[in-house]
Amino acid sequence: MLIRSLFFLLLTPALLAEGQHYKYQVRASKIDSRVKSYPEIGFVLADSKGKPQDIQNASVDTRVPAKGRLAIWLMAPKQELMDRMNSYGIHAIQVHYARQWFGKCCQQRPVSEHCRGNMRLEAATGEDHSDEAAIAKPDSIKGRAFEFVKHLSQVNPEGKWQQFLNQDKSDLDWEKVILTGASHGATTASRLAKHTKVARLVAFCGPRDQYQSWQSLPSATPKNRYFGFSHVEDMGWAEFHYQRSWEMLGLHQFGPIVNVDQSKAPYGNTRRLITNFEVKGNAGHAHSSVTPGNRSFKNKNGTYRHEPVWRYLFTHPVDKAGKAFPSTNAAKKIKPQKVK
């Protein structure tokens, strides 16, 4: 199923020349006949009632000067955030990827310190990184993103999606890619950024993966390209998981933890941003409050208080960074489990 704005057909040539905001929705299985389901890990093309689960979304606003960046959003569709990326001149896609495995794989007690990281990398690349599952390349984040962009370059030439293909069109040009996600998606995006050099990593309420050590591995993506934003009443923050990951990723080398509700952009050029606006102690609301939505921090007139934060996360020059801060030893507050 492919959805295009109906008014597109009514536009005059003059209006077309000015551009428009294109939004697409299509199933991964309609783009690529090779994709398949993995019911053993809950990664399926359709649920038991036949409802499609592999719907993917894309959008670009050709009225805005393009920045030559493709954001890949990991997690459930978040059109309000994609709209903002588009307003910054960023192309955006959301791909269907394996994430339901989290409650099914790596359930050993104690769990290996590399199990979840390896499973995330398997889901991201379609390469053999984990013995928990065998995900083929067409069903990986990389594979589905590549096929989606190829499809978009054909059906939406106005969007100039082909600029994100490499020279021989055998893959994406990953150094033009912004990996971003929330929660599980933030963690998987961060793991992929460790493996593959990208333009930027934006993690909302994440990354996490307590007891895992992949966060301290050498990174293909330079450390100054990682950005994080979380609420301090989120359980992942209260239990020191996000702080741990941020320090293991080396983000303390580029500035302090900054409360955006008490500061203004560019927030000391830091990579570690937090908010503490009132959520009445609801950790679940805190978890989902750092992206646009009904739980976000709003001004009295109903506008989002964190608009400058989102723009900063996606557009702040990566070569501008704050001064290094010492580690707070957050990593030591969660003791790694030993494998017997």
C-alpha positions in Angstrom: 0.0 0.0 0.0 1.4 3.3 -1.0 -0.2 6.5 0.2 0.6 9.9 -1.4 -1.0 13.2 -0.5 -4.1 13.4 -2.6 -3.7 17.1 -3.3 -0.5 16.3 -5.2 -2.6 15.5 -8.3 -4.2 18.9 -8.2 -1.0 21.0 -7.9 -0.2 23.3 -10.8 3.3 23.3 -12.3 4.1 26.5 -10.5 3.3 25.1 -7.1 5.2 21.9 -7.9 8.3 24.1 -8.6 8.0 25.5 -5.1 8.0 22.0 -3.6 5.7 20.3 -1.1 5.7 18.0 2.0 5.7 14.4 0.6 4.6 11.6 2.9 4.7 7.9 2.0 3.6 4.7 3.6 4.4 1.2 2.2 4.9 -2.3 3.4 8.4 -3.7 3.3 7.0 -6.9 1.7 5.6 -4.8 -1.2 9.0 -3.3 -1.8 11.1 -6.5 -1.6 9.6 -10.0 -2.2 12.6 -11.6 -0.2 11.4 -10.4 3.2 9.9 -12.9 5.6 8.6 -13.4 9.1 10.5 -14.7 12.1 7.6 -15.9 14.4 10.0 -17.4 16.9 11.2 -13.9 17.9 7.9 -12.1 17.2 9.2 -10.4 14.1 6.4 -10.9 11.6 5.0 -9.3 8.4 1.4 -9.7 9.7 -0.2 -10.6 13.0 -2.4 -13.6 13.7 -5.4 -11.7 12.3 -3.7 -10.7 9.1 -3.0 -7.1 10.1 0.2 -5.8 8.4 3.1 -5.2 10.8 5.7 -4.3 8.2 4.4 -0.8 7.2 7.2 1.7 6.8 7.0 5.5 6.6 9.0 8.2 4.8 8.7 11.9 4.4 10.6 14.9 2.9 9.7 18.5 2.5 11.1 19.8 -0.7 10.1 23.4 0.2 13.0 23.4 2.7 16.7 23.5 1.6 18.0 20.0 1.9 20.9 19.2 4.2 21.9 16.1 2.4 21.0 13.9 5.5 18.8 10.9 5.8 17.4 10.1 9.2 16.5 6.5 9.9 14.0 6.3 12.8 13.9 3.1 14.8 10.8 2.3 16.8 7.1 2.8 16.1 6.2 5.6 13.6 6.6 9.1 15.0 5.3 11.4 12.3 5.4 14.5 14.5 9.2 14.0 15.0 9.7 13.1 11.3 7.8 16.4 10.4 10.3 18.3 12.5 13.3 16.6 10.9 11.8 17.5 7.5 11.5 21.1 8.6 15.2 21.1 9.3 15.9 19.9 5.7 16.4 16.3 6.7 14.9 13.3 4.7 13.4 10.7 7.1 12.3 7.1 7.0 11.0 4.7 9.6 11.7 1.0 8.9 10.2 -2.2 10.3 12.9 -4.0 12.2 13.3 -6.9 14.7 12.7 -5.5 18.2 10.1 -7.9 19.8 13.0 -10.4 20.5 13.9 -8.5 23.6 11.6 -10.6 25.9 12.5 -13.8 24.1 16.3 -13.8 23.4 19.2 -13.4 25.8 17.1 -14.7 28.7 19.9 -16.6 30.3 20.6 -15.8 34.0 23.2 -14.5 34.1 23.1 -13.1 30.6 26.4 -12.9 28.6 27.7 -9.3 28.5 27.6 -9.4 24.7 24.4 -11.2 24.1 22.0 -8.3 23.6 24.6 -6.2 21.8 25.2 -9.1 19.3 21.5 -9.6 18.8 21.0 -5.9 18.1 23.8 -6.0 15.6 22.3 -9.1 13.9 18.9 -7.3 13.6 20.7 -4.2 12.3 23.0 -5.7 9.7 21.6 -9.1 8.7 25.1 -10.5 9.4 26.0 -13.4 11.6 26.7 -11.7 15.0 24.4 -13.7 17.2 23.5 -17.4 17.8 20.1 -16.3 19.3 18.5 -15.8 15.8 19.5 -15.8 12.1 18.1 -12.6 10.5 18.7 -12.3 6.7 20.0 -9.2 5.1 16.6 -8.2 3.5 15.1 -8.3 7.0 17.7 -6.2 8.7 17.6 -2.5 9.3 20.3 -2.0 6.7 18.7 -4.1 4.1 15.2 -2.7 4.5 16.4 0.9 4.6 18.4 0.4 1.4 15.5 -1.1 -0.4 13.1 1.6 0.9 15.4 4.4 -0.4 15.7 2.7 -3.8 11.9 2.5 -3.9 11.5 6.2 -2.9 14.0 7.3 -5.5 11.7 5.8 -8.2 8.3 6.9 -6.9 9.3 10.3 -5.6 12.0 11.7 -7.9 11.1 15.2 -6.6 12.6 14.1 -3.2 16.0 13.3 -4.7 16.4 10.2 -2.5 19.0 8.8 -4.8 21.6 11.1 -3.2 21.6 8.7 -0.3 22.8 5.7 -2.4 26.5 5.0 -2.7 28.4 5.4 -5.9 27.6 2.0 -7.4 24.1 2.0 -5.8 24.9 -1.2 -3.9 24.1 0.2 -0.5 23.3 3.4 1.3 25.9 6.1 1.7 26.0 5.6 5.5 28.1 8.7 6.2 25.0 10.7 5.1 22.8 8.8 7.6 21.5 10.0 11.0 20.5 7.0 13.1 17.9 7.9 15.7 15.4 6.1 17.9 13.7 5.9 21.3 14.2 3.3 24.0 14.9 0.0 22.3 15.4 1.9 19.0 17.8 4.3 20.6 19.9 1.4 21.9 19.8 -0.5 18.6 20.7 2.7 16.7 23.6 3.2 19.1 24.9 -0.3 18.6 24.7 0.1 14.8 26.6 3.4 15.0 29.3 1.6 16.9 29.6 -0.8 13.9 29.0 1.5 11.0 30.2 5.1 10.6 27.3 7.5 10.3 26.8 11.2 10.2 25.1 11.4 13.6 23.3 9.4 16.3 20.4 10.8 18.3 19.2 8.7 21.2 15.9 9.5 23.0 15.5 7.8 26.4 18.5 5.6 25.8 20.7 3.8 25.0 20.4 1.3 27.9 21.4 -2.4 27.8 22.4 -2.8 31.4 25.1 -5.4 32.1 26.2 -5.3 28.4 29.7 -3.9 27.4 29.3 -3.0 23.7 29.0 0.6 24.6 32.7 0.8 25.4 33.8 -1.0 22.2 35.8 1.0 19.6 33.4 3.1 17.6 33.2 3.4 13.8 31.2 6.6 14.3 33.3 9.4 16.0 32.2 9.9 19.6 31.4 13.5 19.1 28.5 12.5 16.8 26.4 10.9 19.5 23.7 12.9 21.2 21.3 11.8 24.0 18.1 13.3 25.6 16.3 11.8 28.6 13.9 12.6 31.4 15.3 12.1 34.9 12.2 10.4 36.2 12.5 7.7 33.5 13.4 4.4 35.2 16.4 4.1 32.9 17.8 7.3 34.4 16.7 6.6 38.0 18.6 3.3 37.8 21.7 4.8 36.2 21.4 2.9 33.0 21.5 5.9 30.6 24.2 7.7 32.5 26.2 4.5 32.3 25.8 4.1 28.6 26.6 7.8 28.0 29.9 7.5 29.8 30.8 4.2 28.3 30.2 5.9 24.9 32.5 8.7 25.9 30.0 11.5 25.8 31.3 13.1 29.0 34.3 14.1 26.9 32.1 16.7 25.1 30.4 18.6 27.9 28.4 18.2 31.1 24.9 16.9 31.7 22.7 19.9 30.9 19.1 20.4 32.1 17.4 21.9 29.0 14.7 23.4 31.1 17.2 25.6 32.9 19.4 26.4 29.8 19.2 27.6 26.2 20.6 26.3 23.0 23.4 25.4 22.3 23.4 24.0 25.8 27.2 24.4 26.2 27.6 22.3 23.1 27.2 19.2 25.2 26.0 15.8 24.0 24.1 14.9 27.2 20.7 16.6 27.7 18.1 16.0 30.3 14.7 17.4 31.4 13.0 17.3 34.8 9.6 18.8 34.0 6.7 17.6 36.1 5.3 14.2 35.3 3.8 13.4 38.7 6.2 10.6 39.3 5.0 8.6 36.4 8.1 6.8 35.0 6.2 5.6 31.9 5.2 9.1 31.0 8.7 10.4 31.6 10.0 7.7 29.2 7.9 8.9 26.3 8.0 12.6 27.1 11.2 13.5 25.3 9.8 13.2 21.7 6.8 15.2 20.4 3.5 13.8 21.6 0.8 14.1 24.2 3.2 13.6 27.1 5.7 16.2 26.0 6.5 19.4 27.9 4.2 22.2 26.6 3.9 25.9 27.0 0.7 27.5 28.2 -0.3 28.2 24.6 0.1 24.5 23.7 3.3 24.7 21.8 6.2 22.3 22.7 8.8 23.6 25.1 11.5 21.3 23.7 11.3 22.5 20.1 14.8 24.0 20.4 16.1 20.8 21.9 15.0 18.7 19.0 16.5 21.1 16.5 19.8 21.1 18.4 19.9 17.3 18.5 19.5 16.9 14.8 21.4 20.0 13.5 24.0 21.2 15.9 27.4 21.0 14.2 29.2 17.9 15.4 32.6 19.6 15.4 31.3 22.0 18.1 31.7 20.4 21.5 31.8 21.4 25.1 34.8 20.9 27.4 35.5 17.4 28.8 34.1 16.5 32.1 35.4 13.7 34.4 33.4 10.5 34.7 30.9 10.3 37.5 31.5 6.5 37.7 27.9 5.9 36.7 29.0 2.7 35.1 30.1 1.3 38.4 26.7 1.8 39.9 25.5 -1.1 37.9 27.7 -4.1 38.6 28.2 -6.3 35.5 26.9 -9.9 35.9 29.6 -12.5 35.7 29.1 -15.4 33.3 29.6 -18.8 34.9 
